[in-house]
Amino acid sequence: MLGRRTSSMHEQTLDSTENDLLDPDELGGQDDALPQAETRAWQVDEQDHGARLDKALVRQAPEFSRSHLQSLISRECVTVDGAVASAASRKLRLGQRVAVQLLPTAQAQAFRAEPMSLVVLFEDEHLLIVDKPAGLVVHPAPGHWSGTLLNGLLAHHSGAAALPRAGIVHRLDMDTSGVMVVAKTLPTMQSLVRAIAAREVQRVYRAIAQRHLRLDEQDVQAPLGRDPRSRIRMGVLASGKPSRTTVRVLARSPSGHTAVECHLHTGRTHQIRVHMAHLGHPLVADVLYGGVPALGMTRQALHAWRLALVHPATGQELFVEAGLPPDLQAAWSQVAPVG
């Protein structure tokens, strides 16, 4: 749903998604050229005599990490005197000839176009607003070097290749669905990043929480930081960054679940998920934060439902909603049959 609003956009202010956003300092451009595989060869000198093969490779190809060079050894990309070398710990001898095929890293290969079906809610020459499905990773990362939204954006329009992160200015977790705004030009990207930092971009989420919330509306202000016991979790920590979420109850079900609307005032990683767990009401099926699968949900019951912003180029007030996807809609109808 797309519309224009004449009322003030500052009734509520939200500053990003429940995940991290692009740092303004990263807007220096993006080299999208993929490095070509090259073969680098040399003769072992006195410095490398007696050295481990992987350590010698680091000296000869310092632009690559040792772990990547070790992977090239295991992939049979390294030869010593013409024979494939399979052990990174092999000791070299003076006069031997070493050759390595320097294949690009997974990270370098990640920035490539991959056609995919995007649900476009709004698009012009400046920006793109999409409805991201659950299960789609936004940006390449370990374990997900392809098939991401970034790859799809590179295929969607040619200008994405010239932009940092293909124009992505904020993210959603892989299993969180909903509306995202993406820049198509560098000036628009710079403007969106500044607007997000200034809390001029409004984001509203819909979610289903376990158990009945006692208050119809509450303001959660709890600092968030990396959980010291788990690198994949965030937590409420005294040393964390200030974080604020307004939670409003929409419906309570006899089954003991609550449909809520969450307004973000800050955009920390996993903010809504952690704040709801902190209240004692983790999201349905959010197993990372204590949620239990229910109502047919097998992923966290969280959806970026509404986006409002001033168009950076035209000044038009954009108001966009992304309907609930089928799995969450089916669960939602069991908690809030109307609305």
N, C-alpha and C positions, 0 to 999 in steps of 0.2 A: 504494500500500500504506500503510495507516495502522495504527499500533499504539501500545501503551503500554509504557514500559520501567520496570523497577524498579531496574535498575543505575544507578550514578551517571552523570550527564550530563557530568561533568567529566573523563572519560577523555580526551577531546579537546575543545578549545574553539576555536570559529571565530567570527569577529565580523561577517560580513556576506556579501555575494556577492562575485564577482570584479569587480564594478563598484561605483560609488559609492552611498552611502546618504543618507538624509534627515538634515539637521542638526537637532538638538533645538530650536534657536532658531527654526526655521520653523514650529513648531506653534502658530501664533497664529490659525489659521482661514483660510478660503478663501472669497473672494467669487465665487460661481459665476454671478452675473448677467452676461449678455452685454451690453456697451454697445450701445445702439441707435444706428443711423445718424442723424445730425442734419445739418442744413444751417446753416452759419454764414456770415453775410454782413456785409460792412462796406464803407465808402467809404474809398478811399485818402486818407490825410492827408499832412501834410508829412513825417512820419517815414518813410512808405513810398514817397514820391515818388522815383522813380529806382531803387528797390530791385528786386532779383530777386524773381520771383513766389514761389519756394520759400522764400526768406528771410522774406518777408512772411507767408507761411503759418505759419512757425515762431513768429513773434511773436503771431499770432492764435490758434494752437492749440498752445500749448507742451506740452500733455500727450502729443503725438505726436512721434515722431522725425522728423527731416528726411527720412530715406530713405522712411519710410512716406508722408509728405506728397507727396514726389516721385512715389511710385507712384500716388497718387490723381490727380495731374496726367496721368500716362501712361494712366490708366484713364478719362480724360475726366470726372472728377468735379469739375473746377474750371472756372468760367466767369468771364470778365471782360466786363462790360457786356453780359451775356447770351449771349456767344459762348464756345464751348469753348476753353480755353487748353491748348495741347499742349506748350509749352516751359517747363521749369522756370526757364530763364535769362531769360525775358521780363521786360523792365523795365516797371514800373508808373508811371502818371502820376496826378498829383493829381486827385481827383474821380472816378476810375473806381470802379465797383462790382464787388467781387469776392465770389464765393460758392463755397463748397466743401462737398461732401457728405462728411462725416467718417465713412467706413466703418470698422468695427472692424478692428484688426490681426489677422493670422493667429493670433497668440498668444492674443488675447482670445476668438477663435472656437473655439480648440482645446478649451476646457473644456466639452464638450457630450457628451451621451449618444449612443452608437452601439451598438445591439444587436450582439453577436457571441457565438459559441459558445465558452464557457470550459470547460476541463477542470478540474472542481472535485474536489480530493482530500479536502478537509475543509472544513466550514463550520458555524458556529453564529452566534449574534447578535453575537459579539464580533470574530471574525476569519474570514478566508478563506484557504485554501491552494490554489493553482492550479498546474497543469503548463503552463508557458508554451511554446508551440511556437517553433521556430526561424523567423525571419523576422518575428516580431511585435515592434514597437518598444514599450518599456514606457511611456515618457512623451513627450508632444509635444515636438518640437524642430525646428529648421530642416530643411525637406524632409519632415517627418513631422508635420504639424499635425492629422492625423486618422487614424483606423484604428489607434490605439494601445491598449494594455492599459488605460490610464487611461480612454479613451472607453468601452471595454467595461464597466469597473467602474461608471461612472456609470449605465449602463443596467441593470446587474445588481442594484443595490440603491439605494434612495432616499437612504440615509444618506451615500453617497459624496460627494454634492454639498456636504456641510457640512464635509468634511475636506480638509486640505492634500493636494494631489496625489492626491485621491480615496482616501487611505489607504495609498498606496504608501510603504514604508519602506526599500526597497532595490531595486536593479535588476539585470537581466541584459542583456548585450549583445544586440543584435537577433538575431544568428545563433547565440546560445547558448540551448539549450533547458533546460527543467527546472523544479524546484519553487521557488515563491515564496510568501512569506506576506504578506498584506495586512490591514491593520486595517479594522474596520467602525465603530469608535467612536473618539472622541478619547482617552478614557482608555487604551484598548487601544493606540492608536497611540503615545502617550507611553511606555507601558510597553515596547513592542517596541523603540522607539528606544533606550531606556535599556539594555535587555537586549543589544541588538546592540553598543552602545558598551562594555558591560562584558564582552563576549565570552562571553555566556551562551547564544548561539544557535549551534548547530553546523551547519555546512554541509560536505557532502562531494560532490565532483565526480568524474565519470568522464570519461576522455579517452583519445585515441589519439595517441601521439607518434611522430615519425619516428626511425628507427634504434633500436638496442637500448640501453637505459640499462644502464650497467655495474653500478650498485648496486641492490639490491633495495629499499632504502628510504633516503631522504636528506632532510635538512632544509635548505631553501633560505632563506637570510636575506640578502636583497639589497634595498637601498633603491630605491624607485620614484619617478619624477617624469616630468613632461612632456618628451618628446624635443625638444631645442632645434632640431632640424632638421625636425621634422614635427609639426604641431599635432594630428594624428589618432593619433599613436603615443605610447605610454609607453616608458620605458627605465630601465635600471638606472643610477642616478646617485648620486654621493657625496652630493649635496645633497638627494636624495629622501627620502621618508618611510619609516620602518622598515617592512619587509614580510617576512612569513614564510609559507612554504607547505611542508607535509610531503608528499612524493611517494612513493607505494608502488607497486611494480611488481606487476601481477596476472598478466600473461602476455607472452611475447615470441613473435613469429611468424617463420617462415622467410622471409617477405617483407621482414623488416627493420623491423617496427613493434612498438611496445610499448603494451600496454593498462595504464593507470595509474589510481590513485585519488589524488585530491588533497584534502588537508585544509587549509582556510584558517585561519590564525591572525590574519591581518589582512585587510582587505577593500578593497585599492586597486583603482583602475581597471585592468582588463586584467591583474590580478595573475598568474593562472595562465598565461595566454598569454605574458606577458613572462618569467616565471620559467622556463618550459619552454624558451623560445628562448635564455635566458641560459645554460642548461645545455647548449645545443647540440642540443636536441631539440624544435624547434618542433612545435606540434600539426599533425596532418594537415589540409591544406587551409586553414590559417590564413595566407593569402598576405600579410597585413599584417606578420606577424612571421617571414616566411621559410618558411612551410609550403607544401607542394606537394600539390595534389589527388591523392588516391589512395584505393583501396578503395571507390570509388564516391562518396566524400564531395566535395561542392562548397562546403561551409561548414566553419568550424572544428569539429573533432571534439571538442566539449566539451558536457557535460550536467550540470546541477545535479541530482544523483541523490538525495541524502538530506538531510533537515532534521530537527533535533531541538530542541525548546524546551519550556519550562514555560509552560503556558497562563496568560496574564496575569491572567485573571479567575477561573479555577477551580483553578489550581494543578496541573492534570492535566499529566503528562509526555507530550507529543506526539512521535511518531516517524513520519515520513512519507517514503515513497520514490516517486519518479516513474520508471517504466520507461523504458528507452531508446526514442527514437522510431525509426520504421522505417529511416531512412537510416543512423543511427548503429548500430542493432542489426545491420543487414546487414554493416557494416564491422567491428563488434565480433566477430561470429561468425567472421570470417576471422582474427582475431588471438587471441581467447580463446574457442574453441568451447564450452567448458564454464564456467559461472559468470558 
